[in-house]
Structures are given as C-alpha cells and as structure tokens.
Amino acid sequence: MLVTLKEILELAEERKMAAGSFNAPNLESLMAIINGAEELDVPVIIQFAQCHESWIPLSVIGPIMVEHARAAKVPVCVHLDHGETLDYLQQALELGFTGIMYDGSVLPYEENLKNTKLAAAMAAKYGAGVEAELGSMGKRESGAGDGTGEEDDTKIYTDPELAARFVEETGIDALACSFGTTHGIYLKKPKLDFDVVRNVRRQTGGIPVVMHGGSGVSREDFHEAIRAGVRKVNYFTYMDKSGGSGAAEYIKTVKAGEPVFFSSVIRAAQNAMKENIKEAMVTFHG
C-alpha cells in the first residue's frame, strides 16, 4: 500500500516508535525490505539516495520501487534520500515518490532555507512529504571520513532554536538532525547527544526527527533516541554488509570444482539482508 511520508510519520508518532527507512539501490534489497516488513506486519520507508545514481539510475529503479510499494500488504512510503538538486527531486516526484529529502546541510543556512522552501512547494503539488537537514554529520556527509563519529571538526550539531525558525519558514514534515551519528561503519562507539533531539522537538512543536547514520548504534541508544523524539531512522550500511556476508558464507559451502551460480549468490545475500532488516525493524518498533 503506497502512502506518503507524512502518513508514515503520523503512524510512528501515534505508536511512539521510529519508522525504518532502508535504501534500495537494487531489486534484491528492495525485496528484502518489503518482504521483511510484510513478515513483521509493520509500515516501512523504502528510499533511494542520489549518491547511488552510479549504481543504478533513479529512472530505472524508481518505477520498480513505486510498483512494489503499491502491491505491498503493509504501508510503504517511497522516499528520495539526500536529494542534492531540485531537478533530481522533481524527477523523483514525477516517478511517483511520496516523500523527498532535500539535503542542503553543507550549504550556508540562507541557501539551504531558500532551496528547502522550493522543494516543499514542489512536493506540495504532488501531495508528497518533505524532509530536510539542518546541521552536518561531518565528513561522512560527502562519503569521506572514517566512520568513528568522533573528533571530526566538520561535524555541526543541530541548533534547536535555528531549527524552530527553519521548520516554521519551510513547512517541512521531518527534520534530519545532527546529534552524534555518522554515516558508514562505526569503528568506535558513537557519543550521542539526545538533548539535541529533545530540544529540537520542544522548540519546533514536535517535528518528527530523523536519525541518519543509524547503522552501528546500540539497541539501547536507538530506544533512547526514539524516546527523545526520533521518528524515522535511516539504515543501510550494516544491511548492505549483511548481504555481502551472506553471499560470502554461501560461496564457502560450494564444493571445490563445482560452479558458483550468481542467482544462488544473490538469493543468499537477499535472505541475509532480510534478516538484518527485520532485526532493525524490531528494534525501531520496540
């Protein structure tokens, strides 16, 4: 069942949980996400990030994501993650995406504000929801960094007072906040500042907060973040890693001299991803 970002976030708020938002840059990950959500009977967000365009074009995977969402037995939002240009956001909306994220976090505040307003106006024409970002998780925002989540002088924590102004002027449905998480593999335990989340919620009148860089965060910290007001968690790196591990484990079972079939490898990877996704969903809904 295809639903909007706002509808998913309203469900999350009502149930005091976080909606899992999983990247689907290929058919196998898409099927793993939706099959996992259906098995657990939970709403889910499937998303595609602009940085994955080189893996598979949005024009190819986008319609497949929308069609699978429509056919799903659970509520599914199809969301654009980290949209960097307004043209790319427009492309997603035209394909039928029901949520878009404009990521102007690395831009000066006024430019981020201006472009987010334009993104919100675009989305409104399609009845889609809008996520934006204020603050920066640091080097990993552009794909660099070591994933430690610490000692990164480019990390900028979200200012709750500035967030209040930003939310009021843009009319967005969700705000991605920087409060200590980092994209990628964690080499050290992240130090999370949950007061940032609480204060953003308080200052904005309860805007749903989005956690980016959710992979590697402990179950306890996820639960604390959800209690603080996180209503959407982006999750991909460890899900993707689990798929690789599943494929590697399968290959080890193939006897010497026997062929390794690609179809068997991707099935093993898909099954491993689904189990990892389900574990994350249980945590977010717990």
C-alpha positions as a Markdown table, in Angstrom:
| # | Residue | x | y | z |
|---|---|---|---|---|
| 1 | Met | 0.0 | 0.0 | 0.0 |
| 2 | Leu | 1.6 | 3.2 | -1.2 |
| 3 | Val | 1.4 | 6.0 | 1.4 |
| 4 | Thr | 3.0 | 9.4 | 1.9 |
| 5 | Leu | 5.9 | 10.3 | 4.2 |
| 6 | Lys | 3.6 | 12.3 | 6.4 |
| 7 | Glu | 1.3 | 9.3 | 6.8 |
| 8 | Ile | 4.2 | 7.0 | 7.9 |
| 9 | Leu | 5.4 | 9.6 | 10.4 |
| 10 | Glu | 1.9 | 10.0 | 11.8 |
| 11 | Leu | 1.8 | 6.3 | 12.4 |
| 12 | Ala | 5.3 | 6.5 | 14.1 |
| 13 | Glu | 4.2 | 9.3 | 16.3 |
| 14 | Glu | 1.0 | 7.6 | 17.3 |
| 15 | Arg | 2.9 | 4.4 | 18.2 |
| 16 | Lys | 5.8 | 6.3 | 19.8 |
| 17 | Met | 8.3 | 4.3 | 17.6 |
| 18 | Ala | 10.5 | 5.1 | 14.6 |
| 19 | Ala | 9.8 | 4.1 | 11.0 |
| 20 | Gly | 12.7 | 2.2 | 9.5 |
| 21 | Ser | 13.9 | 3.8 | 6.3 |
| 22 | Phe | 16.0 | 1.5 | 4.2 |
| 23 | Asn | 17.9 | 2.2 | 1.0 |
| 24 | Ala | 17.0 | 0.0 | -2.0 |
| 25 | Pro | 19.6 | 0.6 | -4.7 |
| 26 | Asn | 18.8 | -2.8 | -6.3 |
| 27 | Leu | 15.9 | -5.2 | -6.7 |
| 28 | Glu | 17.3 | -7.7 | -4.1 |
| 29 | Ser | 17.5 | -5.1 | -1.3 |
| 30 | Leu | 14.0 | -3.8 | -2.3 |
| 31 | Met | 12.5 | -7.2 | -2.0 |
| 32 | Ala | 14.4 | -7.9 | 1.3 |
| 33 | Ile | 12.9 | -4.7 | 2.8 |
| 34 | Ile | 9.3 | -5.2 | 1.7 |
| 35 | Asn | 9.3 | -9.0 | 2.5 |
| 36 | Gly | 10.7 | -8.3 | 5.9 |
| 37 | Ala | 8.1 | -5.6 | 6.6 |
| 38 | Glu | 5.3 | -7.9 | 5.5 |
| 39 | Glu | 6.5 | -10.7 | 7.7 |
| 40 | Leu | 6.5 | -8.4 | 10.7 |
| 41 | Asp | 3.4 | -6.5 | 9.6 |
| 42 | Val | 5.0 | -3.1 | 10.1 |
| 43 | Pro | 5.0 | 0.1 | 8.0 |
| 44 | Val | 8.2 | 0.9 | 6.2 |
| 45 | Ile | 10.0 | 3.5 | 4.1 |
| 46 | Ile | 12.0 | 2.4 | 1.0 |
| 47 | Gln | 14.4 | 5.1 | -0.3 |
| 48 | Phe | 16.9 | 5.8 | -2.9 |
| 49 | Ala | 19.8 | 8.2 | -2.4 |
| 50 | Gln | 21.1 | 10.4 | -5.2 |
| 51 | Cys | 24.6 | 9.2 | -4.5 |
| 52 | His | 23.6 | 5.8 | -5.7 |
| 53 | Glu | 22.8 | 7.0 | -9.2 |
| 54 | Ser | 26.0 | 5.5 | -10.5 |
| 55 | Trp | 24.9 | 2.1 | -9.2 |
| 56 | Ile | 21.5 | 2.2 | -10.9 |
| 57 | Pro | 19.7 | 5.2 | -12.4 |
| 58 | Leu | 16.7 | 6.5 | -10.5 |
| 59 | Ser | 14.8 | 6.3 | -13.8 |
| 60 | Val | 15.2 | 2.5 | -13.7 |
| 61 | Ile | 14.8 | 1.6 | -10.0 |
| 62 | Gly | 12.3 | 4.3 | -9.2 |
| 63 | Pro | 9.2 | 2.9 | -11.0 |
| 64 | Ile | 10.0 | -0.5 | -9.6 |
| 65 | Met | 10.1 | 0.9 | -6.1 |
| 66 | Val | 6.7 | 2.6 | -6.6 |
| 67 | Glu | 5.1 | -0.5 | -8.1 |
| 68 | His | 6.3 | -2.8 | -5.3 |
| 69 | Ala | 5.1 | -0.3 | -2.7 |
| 70 | Arg | 1.6 | -0.3 | -4.3 |
| 71 | Ala | 1.5 | -4.1 | -4.2 |
| 72 | Ala | 2.8 | -4.4 | -0.6 |
| 73 | Lys | 0.5 | -5.7 | 2.2 |
| 74 | Val | 1.8 | -3.0 | 4.6 |
| 75 | Pro | 2.0 | 0.8 | 4.3 |
| 76 | Val | 5.1 | 1.8 | 2.3 |
| 77 | Cys | 6.5 | 5.3 | 1.6 |
| 78 | Val | 8.8 | 5.6 | -1.4 |
| 79 | His | 11.3 | 8.3 | -0.5 |
| 80 | Leu | 14.2 | 10.1 | -2.1 |
| 81 | Asp | 17.2 | 10.2 | 0.3 |
| 82 | His | 19.8 | 13.0 | 0.2 |
| 83 | Gly | 18.5 | 14.8 | -2.9 |
| 84 | Glu | 21.2 | 17.3 | -3.8 |
| 85 | Thr | 19.5 | 19.2 | -6.6 |
| 86 | Leu | 15.9 | 20.5 | -7.2 |
| 87 | Asp | 15.9 | 18.9 | -10.6 |
| 88 | Tyr | 16.6 | 15.5 | -9.1 |
| 89 | Leu | 13.8 | 16.0 | -6.6 |
| 90 | Gln | 11.5 | 16.8 | -9.4 |
| 91 | Gln | 12.4 | 13.6 | -11.2 |
| 92 | Ala | 11.6 | 11.6 | -8.2 |
| 93 | Leu | 8.2 | 13.3 | -7.8 |
| 94 | Glu | 7.3 | 12.7 | -11.4 |
| 95 | Leu | 8.1 | 9.0 | -10.9 |
| 96 | Gly | 5.6 | 8.8 | -8.1 |
| 97 | Phe | 7.8 | 9.1 | -5.0 |
| 98 | Thr | 5.7 | 10.1 | -2.0 |
| 99 | Gly | 8.5 | 11.6 | 0.0 |
| 100 | Ile | 11.6 | 13.6 | -0.9 |
| 101 | Met | 14.6 | 14.8 | 1.1 |
| 102 | Tyr | 16.4 | 18.0 | 0.1 |
| 103 | Asp | 19.8 | 17.9 | 1.6 |
| 104 | Gly | 21.3 | 21.4 | 1.8 |
| 105 | Ser | 23.1 | 20.8 | 5.0 |
| 106 | Val | 26.5 | 21.6 | 3.6 |
| 107 | Leu | 25.3 | 25.0 | 2.2 |
| 108 | Pro | 25.1 | 28.3 | 4.0 |
| 109 | Tyr | 21.9 | 28.5 | 6.1 |
| 110 | Glu | 20.1 | 31.0 | 4.0 |
| 111 | Glu | 20.7 | 29.0 | 0.8 |
| 112 | Asn | 19.6 | 25.8 | 2.5 |
| 113 | Leu | 16.4 | 27.6 | 3.7 |
| 114 | Lys | 15.7 | 29.0 | 0.2 |
| 115 | Asn | 16.1 | 25.7 | -1.6 |
| 116 | Thr | 14.1 | 23.8 | 1.0 |
| 117 | Lys | 11.2 | 26.2 | 0.6 |
| 118 | Leu | 11.3 | 25.5 | -3.2 |
| 119 | Ala | 11.5 | 21.7 | -2.5 |
| 120 | Ala | 8.4 | 22.0 | -0.2 |
| 121 | Ala | 6.5 | 23.9 | -2.8 |
| 122 | Met | 7.4 | 21.3 | -5.5 |
| 123 | Ala | 6.3 | 18.4 | -3.2 |
| 124 | Ala | 3.0 | 20.0 | -2.3 |
| 125 | Lys | 2.0 | 19.9 | -6.0 |
| 126 | Tyr | 2.3 | 16.1 | -5.8 |
| 127 | Gly | 0.9 | 15.6 | -2.3 |
| 128 | Ala | 4.3 | 14.3 | -1.2 |
| 129 | Gly | 6.1 | 14.8 | 2.1 |
| 130 | Val | 9.4 | 16.7 | 2.7 |
| 131 | Glu | 12.4 | 16.0 | 4.8 |
| 132 | Ala | 15.3 | 18.4 | 5.1 |
| 133 | Glu | 18.5 | 18.6 | 7.1 |
| 134 | Leu | 20.0 | 21.2 | 9.5 |
| 135 | Gly | 23.4 | 20.7 | 10.9 |
| 136 | Ser | 26.0 | 18.3 | 9.5 |
| 137 | Met | 27.3 | 14.8 | 10.4 |
| 138 | Gly | 30.7 | 15.8 | 9.2 |
| 139 | Lys | 33.0 | 14.2 | 6.6 |
| 140 | Arg | 30.7 | 11.3 | 6.0 |
| 141 | Glu | 28.1 | 13.7 | 4.7 |
| 142 | Ser | 30.0 | 13.6 | 1.4 |
| 143 | Gly | 31.1 | 10.0 | 1.7 |
| 144 | Ala | 34.5 | 10.6 | 3.3 |
| 145 | Gly | 35.7 | 10.1 | 6.9 |
| 146 | Asp | 36.4 | 7.0 | 8.9 |
| 147 | Gly | 33.0 | 6.4 | 10.4 |
| 148 | Thr | 34.2 | 6.8 | 14.0 |
| 149 | Gly | 31.7 | 9.5 | 14.7 |
| 150 | Glu | 34.3 | 11.3 | 16.9 |
| 151 | Glu | 36.9 | 14.0 | 16.6 |
| 152 | Asp | 35.6 | 15.4 | 13.3 |
| 153 | Asp | 35.8 | 19.2 | 13.2 |
| 154 | Thr | 33.4 | 19.4 | 10.3 |
| 155 | Lys | 30.6 | 18.0 | 12.4 |
| 156 | Ile | 27.9 | 20.6 | 13.2 |
| 157 | Tyr | 25.3 | 19.7 | 15.8 |
| 158 | Thr | 21.8 | 21.0 | 15.0 |
| 159 | Asp | 20.9 | 24.2 | 16.8 |
| 160 | Pro | 17.3 | 23.8 | 18.2 |
| 161 | Glu | 16.5 | 27.5 | 18.1 |
| 162 | Leu | 17.6 | 27.7 | 14.4 |
| 163 | Ala | 15.6 | 24.5 | 13.8 |
| 164 | Ala | 12.5 | 26.2 | 15.1 |
| 165 | Arg | 12.9 | 29.0 | 12.6 |
| 166 | Phe | 13.8 | 26.7 | 9.8 |
| 167 | Val | 10.8 | 24.4 | 10.3 |
| 168 | Glu | 8.3 | 27.3 | 10.6 |
| 169 | Glu | 9.6 | 29.0 | 7.4 |
| 170 | Thr | 9.8 | 25.9 | 5.3 |
| 171 | Gly | 6.8 | 23.9 | 6.4 |
| 172 | Ile | 8.7 | 20.6 | 6.2 |
| 173 | Asp | 7.3 | 17.3 | 7.6 |
| 174 | Ala | 10.5 | 15.9 | 9.1 |
| 175 | Leu | 14.0 | 17.3 | 10.1 |
| 176 | Ala | 17.2 | 15.3 | 9.9 |
| 177 | Cys | 19.3 | 16.4 | 12.9 |
| 178 | Ser | 22.9 | 16.0 | 13.7 |
| 179 | Phe | 23.3 | 14.7 | 17.3 |
| 180 | Gly | 26.4 | 12.5 | 17.1 |
| 181 | Thr | 25.7 | 9.8 | 14.5 |
| 182 | Thr | 27.9 | 9.3 | 11.4 |
| 183 | His | 27.3 | 7.6 | 8.1 |
| 184 | Gly | 29.2 | 4.3 | 7.4 |
| 185 | Ile | 30.9 | 1.7 | 9.6 |
| 186 | Tyr | 31.5 | 2.6 | 13.2 |
| 187 | Leu | 35.0 | 2.0 | 14.5 |
| 188 | Lys | 34.2 | 3.4 | 17.9 |
| 189 | Lys | 31.0 | 3.7 | 20.0 |
| 190 | Pro | 29.3 | 7.0 | 18.9 |
| 191 | Lys | 28.6 | 9.6 | 21.6 |
| 192 | Leu | 25.1 | 10.8 | 21.1 |
| 193 | Asp | 23.6 | 14.0 | 22.5 |
| 194 | Phe | 19.9 | 13.2 | 22.9 |
| 195 | Asp | 19.2 | 16.6 | 24.4 |
| 196 | Val | 19.6 | 18.0 | 20.8 |
| 197 | Val | 16.7 | 15.8 | 19.8 |
| 198 | Arg | 14.6 | 16.7 | 22.8 |
| 199 | Asn | 15.2 | 20.4 | 22.4 |
| 200 | Val | 14.5 | 20.3 | 18.6 |
| 201 | Arg | 11.2 | 18.7 | 19.3 |
| 202 | Arg | 10.4 | 21.2 | 22.1 |
| 203 | Gln | 11.4 | 24.2 | 20.0 |
| 204 | Thr | 9.6 | 23.1 | 16.9 |
| 205 | Gly | 6.3 | 21.9 | 18.4 |
| 206 | Gly | 7.1 | 18.2 | 17.9 |
| 207 | Ile | 8.6 | 17.9 | 14.4 |
| 208 | Pro | 9.5 | 14.3 | 13.7 |
| 209 | Val | 13.3 | 14.0 | 14.0 |
| 210 | Val | 15.2 | 11.8 | 11.5 |
| 211 | Met | 18.3 | 9.9 | 12.5 |
| 212 | His | 20.8 | 9.5 | 9.7 |
| 213 | Gly | 23.8 | 7.2 | 10.2 |
| 214 | Gly | 21.7 | 4.7 | 12.2 |
| 215 | Ser | 23.9 | 1.7 | 11.4 |
| 216 | Gly | 26.1 | 0.7 | 14.3 |
| 217 | Val | 24.0 | 2.4 | 17.0 |
| 218 | Ser | 23.3 | 0.2 | 20.0 |
| 219 | Arg | 19.7 | -1.1 | 20.7 |
| 220 | Glu | 19.7 | 1.0 | 24.0 |
| 221 | Asp | 20.7 | 4.2 | 22.2 |
| 222 | Phe | 18.1 | 3.6 | 19.5 |
| 223 | His | 15.4 | 3.3 | 22.2 |
| 224 | Glu | 16.7 | 6.4 | 23.9 |
| 225 | Ala | 16.7 | 8.3 | 20.6 |
| 226 | Ile | 13.1 | 7.2 | 20.0 |
| 227 | Arg | 12.0 | 8.3 | 23.5 |
| 228 | Ala | 13.6 | 11.6 | 22.7 |
| 229 | Gly | 11.6 | 12.1 | 19.5 |
| 230 | Val | 13.3 | 10.3 | 16.6 |
| 231 | Arg | 10.5 | 9.0 | 14.3 |
| 232 | Lys | 12.5 | 7.9 | 11.3 |
| 233 | Val | 15.8 | 6.0 | 11.2 |
| 234 | Asn | 17.8 | 5.7 | 8.0 |
| 235 | Tyr | 19.6 | 2.3 | 7.8 |
| 236 | Phe | 21.7 | 0.9 | 5.0 |
| 237 | Thr | 25.4 | 0.2 | 5.7 |
| 238 | Tyr | 25.0 | -2.8 | 8.0 |
| 239 | Met | 22.1 | -4.1 | 6.0 |
| 240 | Asp | 24.3 | -3.9 | 2.9 |
| 241 | Lys | 27.2 | -5.5 | 4.8 |
| 242 | Ser | 25.0 | -8.4 | 5.9 |
| 243 | Gly | 24.2 | -9.1 | 2.3 |
| 244 | Gly | 27.8 | -9.3 | 1.4 |
| 245 | Ser | 28.4 | -11.6 | 4.4 |
| 246 | Gly | 25.5 | -13.8 | 3.4 |
| 247 | Ala | 26.9 | -14.2 | -0.1 |
| 248 | Ala | 30.4 | -15.0 | 1.2 |
| 249 | Glu | 29.0 | -17.7 | 3.5 |
| 250 | Tyr | 27.1 | -19.3 | 0.7 |
| 251 | Ile | 30.2 | -19.4 | -1.5 |
| 252 | Lys | 32.1 | -21.2 | 1.3 |
| 253 | Thr | 29.5 | -24.0 | 1.1 |
| 254 | Val | 30.2 | -24.7 | -2.6 |
| 255 | Lys | 32.4 | -27.7 | -3.0 |
| 256 | Ala | 35.7 | -27.4 | -4.9 |
| 257 | Gly | 35.3 | -27.8 | -8.6 |
| 258 | Glu | 31.5 | -27.0 | -8.5 |
| 259 | Pro | 30.2 | -23.9 | -10.2 |
| 260 | Val | 29.1 | -20.9 | -8.3 |
| 261 | Phe | 25.8 | -19.6 | -9.7 |
| 262 | Phe | 25.1 | -15.9 | -9.5 |
| 263 | Ser | 21.4 | -16.5 | -8.9 |
| 264 | Ser | 22.2 | -18.6 | -5.8 |
| 265 | Val | 24.6 | -15.9 | -4.5 |
| 266 | Ile | 22.1 | -13.1 | -4.7 |
| 267 | Arg | 19.4 | -15.2 | -3.1 |
| 268 | Ala | 21.7 | -15.9 | -0.1 |
| 269 | Ala | 22.5 | -12.2 | 0.0 |
| 270 | Gln | 18.9 | -11.2 | -0.1 |
| 271 | Asn | 17.9 | -13.6 | 2.7 |
| 272 | Ala | 20.7 | -12.3 | 4.9 |
| 273 | Met | 19.7 | -8.7 | 4.3 |
| 274 | Lys | 16.1 | -9.5 | 5.1 |
| 275 | Glu | 17.0 | -11.0 | 8.5 |
| 276 | Asn | 19.2 | -8.0 | 9.3 |
| 277 | Ile | 16.4 | -5.6 | 8.3 |
| 278 | Lys | 13.9 | -7.5 | 10.4 |
| 279 | Glu | 16.2 | -7.2 | 13.5 |
| 280 | Ala | 16.4 | -3.4 | 12.9 |
| 281 | Met | 12.6 | -3.1 | 12.4 |
| 282 | Val | 12.0 | -4.9 | 15.7 |
| 283 | Thr | 14.5 | -2.5 | 17.4 |
| 284 | Phe | 12.8 | 0.6 | 15.9 |
| 285 | His | 9.4 | -0.6 | 16.9 |
| 286 | Gly | 10.4 | -1.9 | 20.3 |
